[in-house]
Amino acid sequence: MDPFTKHTGTLAVMDRADVDTDQIIPKEFLKRIERTGYGRFLFNHWRFDENGDLKADFELNRPEAAGASILIAGRNFGCGSSREHATWALRDYGFRVIIAESVADIFRENADQNGLLVVTLPSEQIGQIMHAPAQSLTVDLEACTVTDSAGFLAQFAIDSFRRDCLLQGLERIGLTLQHVAAIQAFEDRSN
């Protein structure tokens, strides 16, 4: 997993609450075994009509959302089933950061394990970002800040273990590999 220290990117605004994982990546696309290639199915039922054409009124289909790497959403983002595919689809589509009023615990855990930074901010600050003229934000994990060029500044809290893992680019396997010598020594003593 790539380390996450600081990211500056354009915004996609999804002014919706309770965006669940079934909408993020619908069940019919969960038959693949790879972690890549899911981005094209992200929000499939919301992005495309029955003919497979883009719906012009969907947030991610608007011109200002093209190439966005930061998604701003309402409360309870990532609720629903525990599918890790949701974070795979968001990452594959190009998102590096999700900023929301609140997120589901399992979604946060899956995001952390896949290098997708989840930032929660109070509803007032979410509203400021959603309705501000700035089209890009900088999210600094070292300083735990979200800023824009117009002077917006928000501090966010994150569990220190999660923060350290993201800063170092470590998921569970990477964490385990840091202890290979100790594991080998234990195995040698056990034999």
Backbone bond lengths (Angstrom), bond angles and torsions (degrees), N, CA, C in turn:
res aa  C-N    CA-C-N  psi(-1)  N-CA   C-N-CA  omega(-1)  CA-C   N-CA-C  phi
1 M - - - 1.447 - - 1.520 107.54 -
2 D 1.337 116.57 138.63 1.457 121.32 178.43 1.519 110.51 -71.08
3 P 1.336 117.14 136.46 1.462 118.85 174.69 1.526 110.84 -61.70
4 F 1.311 116.35 148.98 1.456 121.80 176.96 1.523 107.18 -118.20
5 T 1.341 116.71 117.83 1.455 120.00 175.65 1.522 110.53 -117.58
6 K 1.332 115.48 -55.63 1.461 120.85 -179.81 1.516 107.69 -147.25
7 H 1.322 115.37 141.21 1.464 119.85 178.98 1.525 109.56 -138.96
8 T 1.317 115.52 129.98 1.457 121.71 171.92 1.515 107.12 -114.37
9 G 1.327 115.78 127.85 1.451 118.65 -177.95 1.511 112.43 -157.51
10 T 1.319 114.40 169.08 1.463 120.31 178.04 1.521 109.47 -81.03
11 L 1.322 114.23 160.41 1.462 121.47 -173.32 1.513 113.27 -103.15
12 A 1.305 114.53 147.45 1.462 122.44 163.99 1.521 104.58 -121.94
13 V 1.317 116.37 127.00 1.460 121.50 -177.32 1.523 109.38 -102.73
14 M 1.327 115.83 122.98 1.449 122.31 176.56 1.530 106.76 -120.99
15 D 1.315 115.13 89.25 1.457 120.95 -175.46 1.529 109.41 -80.84
16 R 1.333 114.80 69.15 1.469 122.51 -178.48 1.520 108.55 -139.12
17 A 1.307 115.65 147.57 1.465 121.86 173.40 1.528 108.54 -103.69
18 D 1.302 115.71 159.46 1.467 122.88 174.52 1.526 113.35 57.73
19 V 1.320 116.84 42.90 1.468 120.61 175.53 1.525 106.18 -76.27
20 D 1.334 115.66 112.14 1.461 118.48 -174.10 1.524 112.59 -97.03
21 T 1.331 114.39 164.25 1.466 120.27 -176.40 1.519 111.89 -65.10
22 D 1.332 117.95 -24.20 1.465 120.72 176.98 1.529 110.98 -67.77
23 Q 1.318 117.14 -28.66 1.467 120.77 175.14 1.528 110.66 -85.05
24 I 1.322 116.64 -35.79 1.469 119.85 -179.99 1.522 109.43 -59.83
25 I 1.321 116.71 -48.97 1.470 121.25 176.23 1.532 107.81 -141.96
26 P 1.337 116.52 102.85 1.472 120.54 -177.60 1.536 112.67 -60.07
27 K 1.312 115.40 151.06 1.469 122.81 -173.09 1.518 114.24 -56.88
28 E 1.328 118.37 -31.18 1.463 119.28 -176.24 1.534 113.41 -67.28
29 F 1.338 116.76 -10.46 1.466 120.45 179.75 1.523 112.38 -102.80
30 L 1.318 117.97 11.20 1.462 121.25 -176.19 1.521 113.16 -93.58
31 K 1.304 118.00 13.49 1.461 121.93 -176.46 1.522 112.78 -85.80
32 R 1.310 117.36 -9.61 1.460 121.96 -178.37 1.527 109.65 -81.29
33 I 1.330 117.14 153.15 1.462 120.04 179.14 1.530 112.39 -104.66
34 E 1.322 117.88 -12.79 1.459 120.75 178.21 1.528 110.05 -79.41
35 R 1.334 115.96 161.36 1.465 120.74 176.06 1.524 111.81 -91.72
36 T 1.292 117.48 -5.04 1.466 121.77 -177.64 1.524 110.24 -111.63
37 G 1.326 115.21 165.09 1.456 120.70 177.44 1.516 114.29 90.02
38 Y 1.318 117.65 2.26 1.465 120.91 -178.25 1.528 112.78 -86.28
39 G 1.318 117.51 -17.69 1.458 120.74 -176.95 1.514 113.77 -57.05
40 R 1.307 117.29 -35.57 1.468 119.92 -179.25 1.523 112.95 -68.14
41 F 1.350 116.29 -15.82 1.467 120.74 179.16 1.526 112.98 -102.04
42 L 1.334 117.21 0.17 1.462 121.70 -177.71 1.523 110.67 -57.23
43 F 1.316 117.25 129.46 1.466 123.78 -179.65 1.534 111.60 50.01
44 N 1.317 116.38 36.84 1.469 122.19 -172.81 1.524 113.95 -50.22
45 H 1.328 117.80 -46.77 1.471 120.24 -176.64 1.519 112.27 -72.06
46 W 1.306 116.99 -23.17 1.470 120.73 176.93 1.528 111.44 -89.18
47 R 1.328 117.50 -32.28 1.475 121.55 -175.72 1.525 113.63 -80.58
48 F 1.328 116.71 -32.99 1.464 120.30 -172.20 1.524 111.73 -119.96
49 D 1.340 115.89 147.80 1.466 119.57 174.23 1.527 108.58 -86.76
50 E 1.324 116.64 -176.66 1.473 121.39 -176.61 1.528 113.51 -64.75
51 N 1.341 117.64 -17.65 1.471 121.73 177.11 1.522 112.70 -92.69
52 G 1.336 116.47 -1.12 1.463 120.27 -178.91 1.515 113.93 86.62
53 D 1.345 116.84 8.89 1.459 120.79 178.11 1.527 110.24 -89.05
54 L 1.334 115.34 147.75 1.455 119.95 178.28 1.519 111.34 -64.00
55 K 1.335 116.26 137.63 1.460 121.63 174.53 1.530 107.40 -85.88
56 A 1.316 116.19 117.47 1.465 120.99 -175.13 1.524 113.28 -61.96
57 D 1.332 117.14 -26.48 1.465 119.72 -176.00 1.532 113.74 -87.63
58 F 1.328 118.68 -3.27 1.463 120.10 178.45 1.526 109.63 -79.35
59 E 1.325 115.88 137.81 1.455 122.79 -172.93 1.529 114.62 -50.32
60 L 1.325 117.87 -46.96 1.459 120.41 -176.53 1.526 112.98 -74.28
61 N 1.324 117.25 -13.64 1.463 120.60 179.57 1.518 112.58 -89.87
62 R 1.318 117.86 -6.89 1.464 121.03 179.34 1.519 109.86 -74.27
63 P 1.341 117.42 146.41 1.467 120.68 -177.33 1.527 114.14 -54.58
64 E 1.324 117.54 -37.41 1.467 119.77 -177.59 1.539 112.68 -68.83
65 A 1.313 117.99 -14.27 1.465 121.24 179.08 1.529 112.42 -93.66
66 A 1.307 117.95 -5.03 1.464 121.08 -177.90 1.531 110.19 -60.42
67 G 1.301 116.04 128.53 1.460 121.78 177.92 1.514 115.00 74.10
68 A 1.317 117.63 10.99 1.468 120.58 -178.54 1.527 110.87 -63.32
69 S 1.321 115.09 142.23 1.462 120.61 177.26 1.532 112.32 -121.13
70 I 1.338 115.85 -1.02 1.457 121.58 176.27 1.521 107.81 -126.47
71 L 1.329 116.52 124.73 1.459 121.99 179.56 1.521 109.20 -107.20
72 I 1.330 116.52 124.18 1.459 123.22 176.54 1.528 107.01 -102.33
73 A 1.325 116.20 127.48 1.467 119.77 -177.07 1.525 110.71 -137.73
74 G 1.323 115.03 172.62 1.460 121.74 178.94 1.521 112.28 -81.81
75 R 1.305 115.84 -156.97 1.465 121.18 -175.88 1.534 111.08 -78.54
76 N 1.322 114.43 155.13 1.460 123.63 173.02 1.524 112.85 62.51
77 F 1.319 117.09 40.02 1.467 121.24 178.64 1.534 108.85 -70.49
78 G 1.322 116.33 139.51 1.455 121.97 176.55 1.513 114.72 79.80
79 C 1.330 116.54 19.42 1.470 119.85 177.24 1.528 108.34 -71.81
80 G 1.311 116.66 176.75 1.460 120.10 178.81 1.512 111.40 100.10
81 S 1.320 116.04 -147.97 1.460 120.56 -176.20 1.526 110.90 -70.11
82 S 1.311 115.42 166.34 1.464 120.90 -172.55 1.525 113.33 -89.28
83 R 1.307 118.53 21.64 1.466 120.02 -173.22 1.528 113.90 -63.46
84 E 1.312 114.87 121.60 1.463 121.66 177.14 1.526 110.49 -67.99
85 H 1.314 116.32 -21.66 1.459 121.48 179.24 1.528 111.93 -56.17
86 A 1.320 117.82 -27.29 1.467 120.82 179.79 1.525 110.28 -61.52
87 T 1.337 116.81 -44.27 1.470 118.23 178.69 1.527 110.54 -71.68
88 W 1.324 117.62 -33.97 1.461 119.62 176.28 1.530 110.42 -60.87
89 A 1.331 116.40 -42.81 1.471 120.58 -178.91 1.521 111.05 -66.38
90 L 1.317 117.49 -43.23 1.466 120.78 178.81 1.527 111.05 -62.60
91 R 1.325 117.11 -44.83 1.478 120.74 178.68 1.523 110.74 -65.06
92 D 1.330 116.74 -44.89 1.458 120.53 -177.71 1.533 111.49 -64.34
93 Y 1.309 116.21 -31.50 1.471 121.15 177.32 1.528 111.19 -70.27
94 G 1.328 116.13 -26.13 1.457 120.70 177.60 1.515 115.94 125.01
95 F 1.320 117.81 2.07 1.463 119.91 179.72 1.523 110.69 -79.40
96 R 1.334 115.72 137.16 1.473 123.14 174.68 1.521 111.67 -111.73
97 V 1.364 115.71 -22.32 1.459 120.56 -176.17 1.524 109.26 -138.33
98 I 1.331 115.51 137.85 1.455 122.85 169.36 1.525 106.01 -115.86
99 I 1.329 116.93 126.03 1.462 121.40 175.46 1.517 106.76 -117.28
100 A 1.325 115.93 123.60 1.463 120.89 -177.58 1.520 109.37 -147.68
101 E 1.318 114.47 165.31 1.465 119.99 177.25 1.531 110.30 -67.53
102 S 1.328 116.52 -38.37 1.462 122.33 175.50 1.520 108.07 -157.73
103 V 1.330 115.47 157.04 1.467 121.35 178.14 1.522 108.79 -135.63
104 A 1.309 115.85 157.05 1.460 121.30 176.37 1.531 109.43 -68.87
105 D 1.324 116.70 142.76 1.464 121.60 -176.81 1.527 112.78 -59.01
106 I 1.328 116.75 -45.14 1.467 119.53 -178.09 1.529 110.13 -66.88
107 F 1.330 117.16 -38.03 1.458 119.73 176.94 1.530 110.07 -61.16
108 R 1.322 117.16 -44.16 1.472 120.88 178.96 1.520 110.73 -59.01
109 E 1.318 116.98 -45.28 1.461 120.83 179.64 1.531 110.59 -60.93
110 N 1.327 117.59 -46.13 1.463 120.95 178.22 1.525 111.46 -62.80
111 A 1.323 116.93 -39.47 1.465 120.75 178.59 1.522 110.21 -62.60
112 D 1.328 116.74 -46.79 1.469 120.93 179.36 1.522 111.58 -57.33
113 Q 1.321 116.88 -40.30 1.464 121.37 -177.45 1.530 112.61 -73.70
114 N 1.330 116.66 -9.11 1.465 120.69 -177.92 1.524 113.10 -122.46
115 G 1.328 116.65 15.05 1.463 120.65 174.57 1.511 115.09 73.11
116 L 1.311 117.21 21.74 1.466 122.33 177.36 1.522 106.86 -102.28
117 L 1.326 117.38 111.33 1.462 120.69 -177.74 1.521 109.87 -76.05
118 V 1.328 115.76 129.89 1.455 122.55 176.13 1.523 107.60 -110.31
119 V 1.331 115.73 123.18 1.462 122.47 179.05 1.522 107.50 -117.62
120 T 1.324 116.74 129.47 1.458 119.75 173.92 1.520 108.74 -109.35
121 L 1.330 114.18 136.30 1.467 122.28 179.71 1.521 108.61 -133.78
122 P 1.328 117.68 156.74 1.468 120.44 176.39 1.528 111.23 -61.67
123 S 1.326 114.96 155.32 1.473 120.56 -176.06 1.530 112.34 -57.49
124 E 1.325 118.12 -34.14 1.470 119.92 179.75 1.531 110.58 -62.52
125 Q 1.341 116.53 -43.21 1.459 119.93 179.86 1.527 111.43 -71.05
126 I 1.327 117.07 -36.79 1.471 120.25 174.87 1.524 108.50 -59.20
127 G 1.328 117.34 -45.99 1.465 121.85 178.32 1.514 112.19 -60.37
128 Q 1.336 117.30 -40.59 1.466 120.21 177.86 1.522 110.99 -60.41
129 I 1.325 115.96 -44.45 1.469 120.10 -179.58 1.527 110.40 -65.88
130 M 1.326 116.48 -44.63 1.459 120.46 -177.27 1.527 112.63 -63.30
131 H 1.310 116.81 -32.27 1.462 120.06 -174.70 1.521 113.86 -109.38
132 A 1.322 117.27 10.52 1.470 121.38 -179.99 1.523 110.02 -85.60
133 P 1.311 116.46 155.84 1.459 119.68 178.92 1.531 114.06 -72.73
134 A 1.349 117.76 -19.28 1.467 120.62 -177.32 1.523 110.33 -64.48
135 Q 1.306 115.86 137.01 1.458 120.82 179.24 1.522 112.70 -103.41
136 S 1.348 116.04 -0.98 1.460 118.68 177.70 1.524 109.83 -139.99
137 L 1.313 114.08 157.33 1.461 122.34 178.33 1.519 108.62 -134.11
138 T 1.322 114.31 157.73 1.459 120.77 169.67 1.520 107.11 -117.05
139 V 1.312 115.41 125.95 1.458 121.85 177.81 1.526 106.40 -112.92
140 D 1.320 114.94 116.62 1.461 121.98 -176.15 1.524 108.29 -110.57
141 L 1.327 116.35 108.74 1.455 120.32 -177.91 1.522 111.72 -73.97
142 E 1.331 117.39 -30.79 1.462 119.05 178.14 1.524 110.94 -65.20
143 A 1.332 117.06 -43.01 1.468 121.61 -179.46 1.528 112.63 -90.89
144 C 1.332 117.27 -10.11 1.472 123.76 -176.34 1.526 110.63 55.55
145 T 1.346 115.10 52.10 1.458 120.91 179.60 1.521 111.29 -130.95
146 V 1.334 114.28 153.90 1.457 123.42 170.75 1.524 105.32 -122.70
147 T 1.325 117.37 125.35 1.465 121.63 -178.84 1.519 110.34 -134.69
148 D 1.350 114.76 161.28 1.459 120.24 169.93 1.526 108.18 -133.90
149 S 1.308 116.51 174.77 1.466 121.21 -176.83 1.521 112.95 -73.71
150 A 1.334 117.78 -12.14 1.460 121.13 -178.70 1.530 112.65 -92.75
151 G 1.328 117.37 4.03 1.450 120.31 177.23 1.513 115.70 103.03
152 F 1.330 118.28 1.13 1.467 120.55 176.80 1.520 109.10 -66.28
153 L 1.327 116.47 136.19 1.453 122.06 176.64 1.518 108.86 -142.99
154 A 1.315 116.25 127.53 1.465 121.52 175.37 1.516 107.97 -134.22
155 Q 1.319 115.43 136.72 1.462 122.29 173.19 1.530 107.06 -93.92
156 F 1.312 117.19 143.67 1.461 120.11 174.76 1.519 110.29 -130.64
157 A 1.313 115.04 154.03 1.461 121.73 178.39 1.520 109.23 -102.74
158 I 1.312 115.22 144.89 1.458 121.18 175.96 1.519 107.75 -148.53
159 D 1.307 116.50 141.39 1.452 121.96 177.18 1.528 109.53 -53.69
160 S 1.328 117.86 133.47 1.465 121.45 -174.27 1.532 112.31 -62.63
161 F 1.328 117.85 -35.24 1.468 120.07 178.01 1.527 110.24 -65.11
162 R 1.338 116.72 -47.03 1.472 120.71 178.59 1.530 110.19 -60.48
163 R 1.319 115.83 -44.43 1.467 121.45 -179.26 1.526 110.38 -59.63
164 D 1.336 117.39 -49.08 1.458 121.01 -179.66 1.526 111.79 -61.00
165 C 1.325 116.63 -41.93 1.469 119.68 179.14 1.525 111.22 -62.90
166 L 1.324 117.48 -44.05 1.469 120.77 178.92 1.521 110.81 -65.26
167 L 1.328 117.26 -43.14 1.466 120.59 179.68 1.524 111.53 -60.59
168 Q 1.327 117.05 -35.43 1.461 121.58 -178.67 1.531 113.29 -92.12
169 G 1.339 116.62 -8.62 1.460 119.70 -178.15 1.519 112.58 72.10
170 L 1.323 116.50 37.77 1.457 121.09 -176.88 1.518 111.79 -110.95
171 E 1.336 116.11 122.62 1.445 121.46 167.87 1.521 106.58 -103.45
172 R 1.318 118.32 -170.55 1.472 120.24 -172.13 1.525 113.60 -57.91
173 I 1.319 116.98 -42.53 1.472 119.09 -179.64 1.521 109.75 -65.93
174 G 1.329 116.80 -43.76 1.459 120.26 178.03 1.518 112.58 -60.49
175 L 1.329 116.19 -39.59 1.465 120.36 176.60 1.523 110.59 -61.84
176 T 1.328 116.61 -43.92 1.461 121.57 179.75 1.519 111.03 -63.25
177 L 1.334 116.73 -41.54 1.462 120.50 -178.08 1.528 112.65 -65.29
178 Q 1.326 117.86 -19.48 1.459 120.48 175.49 1.531 111.33 -67.51
179 H 1.319 117.12 -15.78 1.462 121.78 -175.84 1.533 112.69 -115.14
180 V 1.325 116.62 25.27 1.467 120.78 -177.15 1.523 111.08 -58.83
181 A 1.315 117.61 -43.28 1.469 119.91 -178.48 1.526 110.55 -62.13
182 A 1.326 117.60 -43.68 1.465 120.91 179.67 1.531 110.74 -66.89
183 I 1.307 116.95 -37.56 1.467 120.91 178.37 1.529 109.78 -65.50
184 Q 1.335 114.77 -44.45 1.467 118.96 179.36 1.527 111.29 -63.50
185 A 1.329 116.48 -40.83 1.466 120.13 178.43 1.521 110.56 -62.94
186 F 1.314 117.71 -41.05 1.471 121.88 177.81 1.525 109.66 -62.39
187 E 1.333 116.50 -45.95 1.466 119.83 -179.97 1.516 111.15 -62.82
188 D 1.340 116.52 -39.86 1.458 120.27 179.54 1.546 110.51 -63.66
189 R 1.322 117.29 -40.03 1.467 121.14 178.26 1.520 111.61 -68.68
190 S 1.315 116.76 -30.49 1.467 121.51 -177.07 1.530 112.62 -77.84
191 N 1.321 116.43 -19.32 1.466 119.42 -176.82 1.502 112.32 -88.75
